[in-house]
Amino acid sequence: MDGNNNRNRQQNNQNSSWFTAATVGAGLAVAAGGLYLWANRSSNGNNQTRETTQQSTESSSSTSSYLSGLMNRVNMSGIQHEAHGIPEQSIPEIPHIINLDTLLHDIYLRYIALKRHDFSHHYRVFDTIFLKMHRTMQRVDRYYQKYSSTVQVSGSHYDRLRIKKPDEFDIDIFIGLPLNIKSEATDASKSDIILESMAAGFVKLKMGTQFQKLPYRDDWEVNKTLFSWRNDEYYLLRSKFSDWFKSLVYRALNEFECIGNLPMCYVDSNAYVIGTSEAGPAVTLKIKCLRTNFKMDVDLVPVLKFPEDRWPADNGYRKIPELYRDEIFMVVPKPIKGKFEANDVSKSWRMSLIYQERRILHNTHNLRQTIRFLKKLRDTFDMYYIASYYIKTLFFWEVHAQRDPAFWRQANSKLFKIMVTRLHAALTRRHIPYFWNESYNLIEGAPDNVVAGHVAKLAKLLRILDNPLEYKKVAEFLLTPSEFADYSKFL
């Protein structure tokens, strides 16, 4: 979904900030194509810390990028040059294309890889606006102030799989619960939170006995916010939790300076206005610069976390293999689809294992590059029903089947052909099973006529991949018509 490295040392000695004395832990990792960050705040910040945080937020001396400062200080040894995006001068004026591997590499440099200039600028804007947003949300809501902990850049940035431009960010904000650890196998009602399985990938969350006694515990003035999310049966309603979070985002934006009727924030003396939209569990900040064509979307998603031993290893769920285990998993306020009553939809929470899935992708060499090629193929084909997560899921299954990291050391051309074959087979069957529970078909609702068209295109691409002499024709499938018109001069 981090230390206070965007301040110089003198400023660090004078001011508190989001990640100083009130911080329990901080960290950043940067690798090819993206980054992730995490930060655990203490649940007991004091008034002085909050006041100095506000002063620090509004200080005009805060000129250097928070994330860029961290990235400049992190030990970069062994990390590929793509960590900050590739430098534009690394793209040859005239490519040397002699086979499919050289073709794929050149297309990657020109049309898929993040570029260093874009990387630096987009991350700086993201960092400045999100940091101000997060601090303002803490200031306007006592529950968020106490229980917002980890901030996780997730999605393609977290997985180092972002392509073309870093202009979309997925931010998971962990919202704590006063009680969510204890589990009683012999009497579920004595658990802090009872996880009840719904359809594959979804659960209901029900307050246990101790949770129901929160009105009689300390900090009720803060914790009563949580009680507003429950129904009479003591289920935590996803719908009410989402409504609270969306309201919080808008309350925070109301604290921003405005241009016209839009909130705004300055980054390097340029004004960026902030619109909003809503989709699923996310509130999207739609950021635009008034002087340029700069655009960026930041999806803010609140999530709850649970210890990994609470993962339901029944009802078709895969037991998490030891190699992929981590400390926690998450539940996301995403509504369940299908033939469910509104009452059940309001209770549904989607489970998420981003940390475990990252471990699946560990030590897989050329796997990430192959995913990037499939994402570009997906975008060119306009496969709007194939989310990036669905493509990743195909690779989860392949990693699980191969069990040998050496498999992913093969040339990109070979891996590309193998995984295009896997995608073609999945679309032919109209079936991409969820890795953690096979009964959940990720593309169940995909339109048959559209899928059939893409199956035919992929079959044509596979025929070309079977003939090494026709390798240049692959460019027609990876590139949009305008991109191919520009690129054809090299073929």
BELJORA-V106957 format. One record per run of one state. SS is the DSSP state (2 for helix, 1 for strand, 0 for the rest). FROM is the first residue (numbers start at 0). TO is the last residue. If there is no record, write none. Layout:
<<SS | FROM | TO> <SS | FROM | TO>>
This chain:
<<0 | 0 | 7> <2 | 8 | 13> <0 | 14 | 21> <1 | 22 | 30> <0 | 31 | 32> <1 | 33 | 40> <0 | 41 | 45> <2 | 46 | 57> <0 | 58 | 64> <2 | 65 | 72> <0 | 73 | 79> <2 | 80 | 83> <0 | 84 | 84> <1 | 85 | 85> <0 | 86 | 86> <2 | 87 | 89> <0 | 90 | 98> <2 | 99 | 111> <0 | 112 | 113> <1 | 114 | 114> <2 | 115 | 139> <0 | 140 | 140> <2 | 141 | 146> <1 | 147 | 153> <2 | 154 | 157> <0 | 158 | 166> <1 | 167 | 174> <0 | 175 | 186> <2 | 187 | 189> <0 | 190 | 191> <1 | 192 | 196> <0 | 197 | 200> <1 | 201 | 206> <0 | 207 | 207> <2 | 208 | 211> <0 | 212 | 212> <2 | 213 | 215> <0 | 216 | 218> <2 | 219 | 226> <0 | 227 | 228> <1 | 229 | 229> <0 | 230 | 233> <1 | 234 | 235> <0 | 236 | 236> <2 | 237 | 252> <0 | 253 | 256> <1 | 257 | 258> <0 | 259 | 260> <1 | 261 | 266> <0 | 267 | 268> <1 | 269 | 278> <0 | 279 | 280> <1 | 281 | 288> <0 | 289 | 293> <1 | 294 | 306> <2 | 307 | 309> <0 | 310 | 320> <2 | 321 | 323> <0 | 324 | 326> <1 | 327 | 331> <0 | 332 | 340> <2 | 341 | 344> <0 | 345 | 347> <1 | 348 | 351> <0 | 352 | 352> <2 | 353 | 359> <0 | 360 | 365> <2 | 366 | 380> <0 | 381 | 386> <2 | 387 | 401> <0 | 402 | 403> <2 | 404 | 408> <0 | 409 | 410> <2 | 411 | 428> <0 | 429 | 431> <1 | 432 | 433> <0 | 434 | 435> <1 | 436 | 440> <0 | 441 | 446> <2 | 447 | 464> <0 | 465 | 466> <2 | 467 | 477> <0 | 478 | 479> <2 | 480 | 489> <0 | 490 | 490>>
